[in-house]
Amino acid sequence: MDEAMRQEEIEPLFEDENKVKKEKLSVASRYMSFLVKVRSKPMRVRLPSGTTTEASAITEIPKISDPNIEEVEVTPIEEPYSFVRIKYDTVAGEYLYEVIEPMLTEDEHNVLDLLKSSLIISLNLAETNDLEQKRDILNKATERVLSKLNVNLNPISKERILYFLRRDFTGYGVINVMMFDPSIEDASCDGVGIPLYIYHRKYGSIKSNITFDDEQELDAYVVWLAQKCGKHISVANPLLDATIPDGSRLNATLGKHVTKRGSSFTIRRFKDNPFTPVDLLKFKTMSTEMMSYLWISVEFGSSMLVCGGTASGKTTTLNAILLFIPPQMKIVSIEDTRELNLPHENWIPGLTREGFGGKSGALSGSINMFDLLTAALRQRPQYLMVGEVRGKEAYVVFQAMATGHISYSTFHAEDVQAMVHRLENEPIDLPRALLTALNLVLLQGQVKVGTKMTRRVKGLTEIVGMDPETGELITNSVFTWNPADDSFTYSGHSYTYEKVRAVRNWSPREMEREVRRRIEILEYMKKIGVNNYRQVAKIVSAYYKDPEKVMKEVKEKMAD
């Protein structure tokens, strides 16, 4: 069946639909239209050379024939259609990420190509944002096209074809499996002909078997991603920071104007169910005693900076700690792209906005961190969160701390000295006297424990004050991480505990009892397998309302 015959069959079937103007086609349709032009067949995941396959109902699982490659694990993503296999190359000493999707026959390719050509003309999925509704619309439209074309498919072929239609029309195309793999934190494409790399929660940064081989195809994909975010990227404005509809963070470049290998993109995944304090304890990011200390610090209003290097898990840890905020408190958060996710009702999440016309339109309608922060302080928040301080907004954050607003933020610094140095110099240029408004610094890093990379809280340091004679900050290291045996050490003294004792009029024994109680609650949540951030917030809220009732339940469960 040649292309001319296909078009003759298609056009009479969609006379009504053809009234829809081209400019009203959905973003996905425009992208798919381009792919149909540049490829006669859908983009397929490259399988390693030298593999054979064993047949399954819909998706064929490749057998590994290379004796130097070991299978580590296979994870279903959308069973029975897509899977992920982690492999280990014993020669190179590296892990590999293999995406496994259905393999189509030539006839199935032809039918898929025909369906895409037809659906691009008639389908408009922009009417709804609900994924299930989009898939329902797509399925009905596909059935209608198959019926009108009188194409009969066996059930297996139909399922395979429908999978690729769903992937490309309602999903994320060739990276769809990565976007639905809960183990992936980041996915990045560095250019044409370069395998995509992912950051796996268990295995770290590893290479995948997905590659964009065509420059035009990669350019079109980046433009489509930008449009999917409701943003624009072009030769005039080839840089983009945006939020994908699922909440993930996108940074993209277009063409070779700013990245010489061609268009690139990095996606930092957003978790609908973010990590909780219980998750951090399971990962051994910190000890239960440290988490109990942070719980008390958050409840009693200690302002804090979470410091660390890139990809050290700063925002993840901050989000987990913020679950300890009492439920009735008013919270205002300010971010460039949405990363924080809280269960609190009394929460105003603020996002910056570029000026109209892209970055060059900053004078027309742009809302930056400084603008949002100034507005936030007029909203009388009891807890203020700033996604990351790196410019003039830092001055307002520290002024807010100094005037009694409990403030939290993340900051790029490897230790307290580096933090002070960055804050005191351009472009932030804070006076040292303002630094004493900060109560606590959490230092987190990406470290190697054994043979694996993981995250650890390297230290919790209190800012006690400033020496009037030398002008140096007085600090107290409360907890430190020992890399030799991967353990945490308590120094034995905390000014935060002293402040809480003074506020509550507690004796040292009563303070110790309160710390132990919270440790027991955290251990209790670990034991019963609390794995949802709303569940954690519910237990924390219950403890604030009736601590004796919660402790009674905890002791009963722990005794079992």
C-alpha positions as CSV (number, residue, x, y, z in Angstrom):
1,M,0.0,0.0,0.0
2,D,1.8,3.2,-1.2
3,E,1.5,6.7,0.4
4,A,-0.8,8.0,-2.4
5,M,-3.3,5.2,-2.0
6,R,-3.3,5.7,1.8
7,Q,-4.1,9.4,1.5
8,E,-6.9,8.7,-1.0
9,E,-8.4,6.3,1.6
10,I,-8.0,8.7,4.5
11,E,-9.2,12.0,3.1
12,P,-12.9,11.0,2.4
13,L,-13.2,9.5,5.8
14,F,-12.5,12.7,7.7
15,E,-14.3,15.4,5.7
16,D,-15.9,16.8,8.9
17,E,-12.6,16.6,10.9
18,N,-10.6,18.3,8.1
19,K,-12.5,21.5,8.9
20,V,-10.3,21.8,11.9
21,K,-7.6,24.3,11.1
22,K,-4.0,23.3,11.3
23,E,-3.2,25.9,13.8
24,K,-5.7,24.3,16.2
25,L,-4.0,21.0,16.1
26,S,-2.7,19.8,19.5
27,V,1.0,20.1,20.4
28,A,1.2,16.3,20.4
29,S,-0.3,16.2,16.9
30,R,2.2,18.7,15.5
31,Y,5.1,16.7,16.9
32,M,3.7,13.4,15.6
33,S,3.2,15.0,12.2
34,F,6.8,15.9,12.1
35,L,7.9,12.4,13.1
36,V,5.8,10.9,10.3
37,K,7.5,13.1,7.8
38,V,11.0,12.3,8.9
39,R,10.5,8.6,9.6
40,S,8.4,6.1,7.8
41,K,8.4,4.0,10.9
42,P,8.0,4.9,14.6
43,M,11.1,5.6,16.6
44,R,12.1,2.3,18.2
45,V,14.4,1.6,21.2
46,R,17.7,0.2,20.0
47,L,18.4,-3.3,21.2
48,P,21.9,-4.4,22.0
49,S,23.7,-6.2,19.2
50,G,24.0,-10.0,19.5
51,T,20.7,-10.5,21.4
52,T,18.0,-13.1,20.7
53,T,14.5,-12.9,21.9
54,E,12.0,-15.2,23.7
55,A,8.4,-14.6,22.8
56,S,5.9,-13.3,25.3
57,A,2.3,-12.3,24.8
58,I,2.9,-8.6,23.8
59,T,6.5,-7.6,24.6
60,E,9.5,-9.7,23.7
61,I,12.2,-9.9,26.5
62,P,15.6,-10.0,24.9
63,K,18.0,-12.7,26.0
64,I,21.5,-11.5,26.8
65,S,24.1,-13.3,24.6
66,D,27.1,-11.3,25.7
67,P,28.9,-13.3,28.4
68,N,30.3,-10.1,29.9
69,I,26.8,-8.7,30.5
70,E,24.9,-9.8,33.6
71,E,21.2,-9.2,34.3
72,V,20.7,-7.5,37.6
73,E,16.9,-7.0,37.7
74,V,13.9,-6.6,35.5
75,T,11.1,-4.2,36.5
76,P,7.7,-3.9,34.9
77,I,6.7,-0.3,34.2
78,E,3.4,-0.7,32.3
79,E,2.9,-4.5,32.3
80,P,2.6,-6.3,30.0
81,Y,3.8,-3.6,27.5
82,S,7.0,-2.0,28.9
83,F,9.8,-3.1,31.2
84,V,13.2,-1.9,32.4
85,R,16.2,-4.2,32.8
86,I,19.3,-3.2,34.8
87,K,22.4,-4.9,33.5
88,Y,26.0,-4.9,34.6
89,D,29.0,-4.9,32.2
90,T,31.7,-6.8,34.0
91,V,34.4,-5.6,31.6
92,A,33.6,-1.9,31.8
93,G,32.5,-2.1,35.4
94,E,29.3,-0.2,34.9
95,Y,25.5,-0.6,35.1
96,L,23.3,-0.2,32.0
97,Y,19.6,0.8,31.8
98,E,17.7,-1.0,29.1
99,V,14.2,0.0,28.1
100,I,12.1,-2.9,26.7
101,E,9.0,-2.2,24.6
102,P,7.0,-4.2,22.1
103,M,8.7,-5.1,18.9
104,L,6.5,-4.5,15.9
105,T,6.4,-6.5,12.7
106,E,6.6,-4.7,9.3
107,D,2.8,-5.0,8.9
108,E,2.2,-3.6,12.4
109,H,4.6,-0.7,11.5
110,N,2.5,0.0,8.4
111,V,-0.8,0.0,10.3
112,L,0.7,2.2,13.1
113,D,2.0,4.7,10.5
114,L,-1.4,4.8,8.8
115,L,-3.2,5.3,12.1
116,K,-0.9,8.1,13.1
117,S,-1.4,9.9,9.7
118,S,-5.2,9.6,10.2
119,L,-5.3,10.6,13.9
120,I,-3.1,13.6,13.4
121,I,-5.8,15.1,11.1
122,S,-8.8,14.4,13.3
123,L,-7.6,14.1,16.9
124,N,-7.5,17.0,19.4
125,L,-6.4,16.0,22.9
126,A,-5.9,19.5,24.2
127,E,-9.6,19.6,25.4
128,T,-8.7,17.8,28.6
129,N,-5.7,17.5,30.9
130,D,-6.8,14.2,32.4
131,L,-4.6,11.3,31.2
132,E,-7.4,8.7,31.4
133,Q,-9.8,10.9,29.4
134,K,-7.1,11.5,26.8
135,R,-6.5,7.8,26.5
136,D,-10.2,7.1,26.2
137,I,-10.6,9.7,23.4
138,L,-7.6,8.1,21.7
139,N,-8.9,4.6,21.9
140,K,-12.3,5.6,20.6
141,A,-10.8,7.5,17.7
142,T,-8.5,4.6,16.9
143,E,-11.4,2.1,16.8
144,R,-13.3,4.5,14.5
145,V,-10.4,4.7,12.1
146,L,-9.8,0.9,12.1
147,S,-13.5,0.4,11.4
148,K,-13.7,2.9,8.5
149,L,-10.5,1.5,7.0
150,N,-11.8,-2.0,7.5
151,V,-8.5,-3.1,9.1
152,N,-8.7,-6.3,11.1
153,L,-6.0,-6.8,13.7
154,N,-5.4,-9.8,15.9
155,P,-5.7,-9.0,19.6
156,I,-1.9,-9.0,20.2
157,S,-1.1,-6.8,17.3
158,K,-3.8,-4.4,18.3
159,E,-2.5,-4.1,21.9
160,R,1.1,-3.4,20.6
161,I,-0.1,-0.7,18.2
162,L,-2.3,0.9,20.9
163,Y,0.6,1.0,23.2
164,F,2.7,3.1,20.8
165,L,-0.3,5.3,20.1
166,R,-0.7,6.0,23.8
167,R,3.0,6.5,24.3
168,D,3.3,9.0,21.5
169,F,0.0,10.9,21.7
170,T,-0.7,11.0,25.5
171,G,2.8,10.2,27.0
172,Y,6.3,11.4,26.4
173,G,7.3,9.6,23.3
174,V,10.5,7.7,23.3
175,I,11.3,8.6,26.9
176,N,7.9,7.6,28.2
177,V,9.2,4.5,30.1
178,M,11.7,6.7,31.9
179,M,9.0,9.2,32.9
180,F,7.0,6.4,34.5
181,D,9.8,4.6,36.2
182,P,9.6,5.5,39.9
183,S,13.3,4.7,40.4
184,I,14.5,7.5,38.1
185,E,15.4,10.9,39.6
186,D,16.8,12.6,36.5
187,A,16.9,11.9,32.7
188,S,19.2,13.8,30.4
189,C,19.9,14.0,26.7
190,D,23.3,15.6,25.9
191,G,22.9,15.8,22.1
192,V,22.5,13.9,18.8
193,G,23.8,10.4,18.7
194,I,24.6,10.3,22.5
195,P,22.7,7.8,24.7
196,L,20.4,9.3,27.3
197,Y,21.7,9.0,30.8
198,I,19.5,8.6,33.8
199,Y,20.1,8.9,37.6
200,H,18.8,5.8,39.3
201,R,17.9,5.9,43.0
202,K,19.7,2.6,43.5
203,Y,22.5,2.5,40.9
204,G,23.3,6.2,40.4
205,S,24.1,7.7,37.0
206,I,23.9,5.1,34.2
207,K,23.7,5.0,30.5
208,S,20.4,3.9,28.7
209,N,19.8,2.3,25.3
210,I,17.8,5.3,24.0
211,T,19.4,7.6,21.5
212,F,18.2,10.4,19.2
213,D,20.1,9.8,15.9
214,D,18.5,12.6,13.9
215,E,19.2,16.3,14.5
216,Q,15.8,17.4,13.2
217,E,14.0,14.8,15.3
218,L,15.8,15.9,18.5
219,D,15.0,19.6,17.7
220,A,11.4,18.8,17.1
221,Y,11.2,16.8,20.4
222,V,12.7,19.6,22.4
223,V,10.2,22.1,20.9
224,W,7.4,19.6,21.6
225,L,8.5,19.3,25.3
226,A,8.5,23.1,25.6
227,Q,5.0,23.4,24.2
228,K,3.8,20.5,26.4
229,C,4.9,22.8,29.3
230,G,3.0,25.8,27.9
231,K,6.4,27.5,27.1
232,H,8.2,28.6,24.0
233,I,11.8,27.8,22.8
234,S,13.3,29.1,19.6
235,V,16.6,30.1,18.0
236,A,16.0,33.6,19.4
237,N,15.5,32.2,22.9
238,P,17.3,28.8,22.9
239,L,17.3,28.3,26.7
240,L,14.3,27.1,28.7
241,D,13.4,26.3,32.4
242,A,9.9,25.0,32.7
243,T,7.6,22.6,34.6
244,I,6.2,19.5,32.8
245,P,2.5,18.8,33.4
246,D,3.4,16.0,35.9
247,G,5.4,18.5,38.0
248,S,8.8,17.5,36.8
249,R,11.4,20.1,36.1
250,L,12.7,20.7,32.6
251,N,15.8,22.5,31.4
252,A,16.3,22.5,27.7
253,T,18.4,24.0,24.9
254,L,17.6,24.2,21.2
255,G,20.1,23.7,18.4
256,K,23.8,24.2,18.4
257,H,23.7,27.9,19.3
258,V,24.4,27.4,23.0
259,T,25.2,23.6,23.1
260,K,27.6,22.5,20.4
261,R,26.4,18.9,20.3
262,G,22.9,20.0,19.4
263,S,19.7,20.3,21.3
264,S,19.7,18.9,24.9
265,F,17.3,18.5,27.8
266,T,17.4,17.4,31.4
267,I,14.3,16.4,33.3
268,R,14.3,16.3,37.1
269,R,11.4,14.0,38.2
270,F,8.8,15.3,40.5
271,K,7.3,12.8,43.0
272,D,3.5,13.0,43.6
273,N,4.2,11.2,46.9
274,P,7.5,12.9,48.0
275,F,10.0,11.3,50.3
276,T,9.0,11.4,54.0
277,P,11.1,11.4,57.2
278,V,10.5,7.7,57.3
279,D,12.0,7.2,53.8
280,L,15.1,9.2,54.8
281,L,15.5,7.0,57.9
282,K,15.2,3.8,55.7
283,F,17.8,5.2,53.4
284,K,20.0,6.0,56.4
285,T,20.3,9.6,55.2
286,M,20.3,10.5,58.9
287,S,19.7,8.8,62.3
288,T,16.4,8.7,64.2
289,E,18.0,11.0,66.9
290,M,18.8,13.6,64.2
291,M,15.3,13.4,62.8
292,S,13.8,13.8,66.3
293,Y,16.0,16.9,66.8
294,L,14.8,18.4,63.5
295,W,11.2,17.7,64.4
296,I,11.6,19.6,67.6
297,S,13.5,22.4,65.7
298,V,10.7,22.8,63.2
299,E,7.9,22.8,65.7
300,F,9.6,25.4,67.9
301,G,10.6,27.7,65.1
302,S,14.2,27.3,64.2
303,S,15.1,28.9,60.9
304,M,17.3,26.7,58.8
305,L,19.3,26.5,55.6
306,V,19.8,23.1,53.9
307,C,23.2,23.2,52.3
308,G,25.0,20.9,49.9
309,G,26.3,20.4,46.4
310,T,24.4,19.7,43.2
311,A,22.2,16.5,43.4
312,S,22.9,16.1,47.1
313,G,19.2,15.8,47.9
314,K,18.7,19.2,49.5
315,T,15.1,19.9,48.4
316,T,14.1,16.3,49.1
317,T,15.3,16.5,52.7
318,L,13.8,20.0,53.2
319,N,10.4,18.7,51.9
320,A,10.5,15.8,54.3
321,I,11.4,18.0,57.3
322,L,8.6,20.4,56.5
323,L,6.0,17.7,57.2
324,F,6.7,18.4,60.9
325,I,5.1,21.9,60.6
326,P,1.9,22.0,62.7
327,P,-1.1,21.7,60.4
328,Q,-2.8,25.0,61.4
329,M,0.2,27.2,60.6
330,K,0.2,29.5,57.6
331,I,2.9,28.5,55.1
332,V,4.1,30.5,52.0
333,S,6.6,28.9,49.6
334,I,8.4,30.6,46.8
335,E,10.1,28.7,43.9
336,D,11.4,29.1,40.4
337,T,9.9,25.7,39.4
338,R,7.7,23.7,41.6
339,E,9.5,21.1,43.8
340,L,8.0,21.3,47.2
341,N,4.9,19.2,47.9
342,L,3.1,19.6,51.2
343,P,-0.2,18.2,52.6
344,H,-1.0,21.4,54.6
345,E,-4.2,23.2,53.6
346,N,-3.0,26.6,54.9
347,W,-0.3,26.7,52.3
348,I,0.3,29.3,49.5
349,P,2.7,27.9,46.9
350,G,4.3,30.7,44.9
351,L,6.0,30.4,41.5
352,T,8.1,32.9,39.6
353,R,7.1,33.9,36.1
354,E,9.2,35.0,33.1
355,G,8.3,38.2,31.2
356,F,6.2,37.9,28.1
357,G,8.3,37.1,25.1
358,G,10.7,34.9,27.0
359,K,13.8,35.9,29.0
360,S,14.2,39.1,26.9
361,G,10.8,40.2,28.1
362,A,11.8,40.5,31.7
363,L,10.5,44.1,31.8
364,S,7.0,43.1,30.7
365,G,5.2,41.1,33.3
366,S,8.0,39.2,34.9
367,I,7.6,38.1,38.5
368,N,10.9,37.1,40.2
369,M,11.8,35.7,43.6
370,F,12.3,39.1,45.1
371,D,8.8,40.2,44.0
372,L,7.2,37.1,45.4
373,L,9.1,37.3,48.7
374,T,8.2,40.9,49.2
375,A,4.5,40.0,48.6
376,A,4.8,37.0,50.9
377,L,5.9,39.0,53.9
378,R,2.7,41.0,53.6
379,Q,0.7,37.8,53.8
380,R,1.9,37.3,57.4
381,P,3.2,33.7,57.0
382,Q,4.3,31.8,60.1
383,Y,6.6,29.6,58.0
384,L,8.3,30.9,54.9
385,M,10.1,28.7,52.4
386,V,12.3,29.9,49.5
387,G,13.3,27.2,47.0
388,E,16.9,28.4,46.8
389,V,18.6,31.6,47.8
390,R,21.2,32.8,45.4
391,G,20.7,36.6,44.8
392,K,19.3,39.7,46.3
393,E,16.3,37.8,47.7
394,A,18.7,36.4,50.3
395,Y,18.7,39.8,52.0
396,V,14.9,39.8,52.3
397,V,15.0,36.2,53.6
398,F,17.5,37.0,56.4
399,Q,15.6,40.2,57.2
400,A,12.5,38.0,57.6
401,M,14.4,35.7,59.9
402,A,15.6,38.7,61.9
403,T,12.0,40.0,62.3
404,G,10.7,36.7,63.6
405,H,9.5,34.8,60.5
406,I,10.5,31.2,60.6
407,S,12.3,30.7,57.3
408,Y,13.7,27.7,55.3
409,S,15.7,27.5,52.1
410,T,18.3,25.5,50.3
411,F,21.7,26.8,49.5
412,H,24.7,25.6,47.4
413,A,27.6,25.2,49.9
414,E,29.8,22.3,51.0
415,D,30.3,23.4,54.6
416,V,29.4,26.3,57.1
417,Q,32.6,28.3,56.1
418,A,31.7,28.1,52.4
419,M,28.1,29.1,53.2
420,V,29.3,32.2,55.1
421,H,31.8,33.1,52.4
422,R,29.1,32.9,49.7
423,L,26.5,34.9,51.7
424,E,29.0,37.7,52.5
425,N,30.3,38.2,49.0
426,E,28.7,39.2,45.7
427,P,26.1,38.8,44.4
428,I,24.4,38.3,47.8
429,D,26.6,40.5,49.9
430,L,24.9,40.0,53.4
431,P,26.3,41.8,56.5
432,R,27.6,39.3,59.0
433,A,25.3,40.6,61.7
434,L,22.3,39.3,59.8
435,L,23.7,35.8,59.7
436,T,23.0,35.4,63.4
437,A,19.2,35.4,62.5
438,L,19.8,31.9,61.1
439,N,19.4,29.1,63.8
440,L,20.5,25.9,62.1
441,V,22.5,24.7,59.1
442,L,21.9,21.2,57.7
443,L,24.9,20.0,55.6
444,Q,24.0,17.2,53.1
445,G,26.2,15.5,50.5
446,Q,26.4,12.8,48.0
447,V,28.9,10.3,49.4
448,K,30.3,6.8,48.6
449,V,29.4,4.1,51.1
450,G,31.0,0.9,50.2
451,T,30.6,0.6,46.4
452,K,27.5,2.7,46.0
453,M,26.8,6.4,45.9
454,T,24.2,7.6,48.4
455,R,23.2,10.7,50.4
456,R,24.1,11.5,54.0
457,V,23.5,14.4,56.3
458,K,27.1,15.3,57.1
459,G,26.3,17.6,60.0
460,L,23.7,19.7,61.9
461,T,25.3,22.9,63.1
462,E,23.6,25.6,65.3
463,I,24.4,29.3,64.7
464,V,24.8,30.5,68.3
465,G,25.7,34.1,67.8
466,M,28.7,36.3,66.9
467,D,31.8,37.0,68.9
468,P,31.7,40.8,69.7
469,E,35.5,41.0,69.7
470,T,36.5,39.0,66.6
471,G,33.3,39.3,64.7
472,E,33.4,35.5,64.0
473,L,30.3,33.4,64.1
474,I,29.9,31.1,67.1
475,T,28.6,27.7,66.1
476,N,27.8,24.4,67.8
477,S,28.1,21.1,65.9
478,V,25.2,19.0,67.2
479,F,25.4,15.9,65.0
480,T,28.2,14.7,62.7
481,W,28.5,11.9,60.2
482,N,31.5,9.5,60.6
483,P,32.5,8.2,57.1
484,A,34.7,5.5,58.6
485,D,31.8,3.4,59.9
486,D,28.8,5.3,58.3
487,S,27.4,6.3,61.7
488,F,26.2,9.5,63.3
489,T,27.5,11.1,66.6
490,Y,25.7,13.4,69.0
491,S,28.0,16.0,70.6
492,G,25.9,16.0,73.8
493,H,24.8,19.6,73.8
494,S,22.2,21.6,71.9
495,Y,21.2,25.2,72.2
496,T,17.9,24.4,70.5
497,Y,17.0,22.0,73.3
498,E,17.9,24.7,75.8
499,K,15.7,27.2,74.1
500,V,12.8,24.7,74.0
501,R,13.3,23.9,77.7
502,A,13.1,27.6,78.5
503,V,9.9,28.1,76.5
504,R,8.2,25.0,78.0
505,N,9.7,25.3,81.4
506,W,10.9,21.7,81.2
507,S,13.6,20.1,83.3
508,P,16.5,18.3,81.5
509,R,14.8,15.0,82.2
510,E,11.5,16.2,80.7
511,M,13.4,17.5,77.6
512,E,15.0,14.1,77.2
513,R,11.6,12.4,77.6
514,E,10.2,14.5,74.8
515,V,13.1,13.6,72.5
516,R,12.7,9.9,73.3
517,R,8.9,10.1,72.6
518,R,9.5,11.4,69.1
519,I,12.2,8.8,68.4
520,E,9.6,6.2,69.4
521,I,7.0,7.7,67.0
522,L,9.5,7.7,64.1
523,E,10.5,4.1,64.9
524,Y,6.8,3.2,65.0
525,M,6.2,4.7,61.6
526,K,9.1,2.7,60.2
527,K,7.8,-0.5,61.8
528,I,4.2,-0.2,60.4
529,G,5.5,0.8,57.0
530,V,4.1,4.4,56.6
531,N,5.0,5.2,53.0
532,N,2.8,8.2,52.2
533,Y,3.5,11.8,53.1
534,R,-0.1,12.5,54.1
535,Q,0.0,9.5,56.5
536,V,3.1,11.0,58.1
537,A,1.5,14.4,58.4
538,K,-1.6,12.8,59.9
539,I,0.4,11.1,62.7
540,V,2.4,14.2,63.4
541,S,-0.8,16.3,63.6
542,A,-2.4,13.7,65.9
543,Y,0.6,13.9,68.2
544,Y,0.3,17.7,68.4
545,K,-3.4,17.4,69.3
546,D,-3.2,14.5,71.8
547,P,0.3,13.3,72.5
548,E,-0.7,10.8,75.3
549,K,-3.2,9.1,73.0
550,V,-0.6,8.7,70.2
551,M,2.0,7.4,72.6
552,K,-0.4,4.9,74.0
553,E,-1.0,3.5,70.5
554,V,2.7,3.5,69.7
555,K,3.6,1.6,72.8
556,E,0.9,-1.0,72.1
557,K,2.1,-1.5,68.5
558,M,5.8,-1.6,69.4
559,A,5.1,-4.2,72.1
560,D,3.5,-6.6,69.6
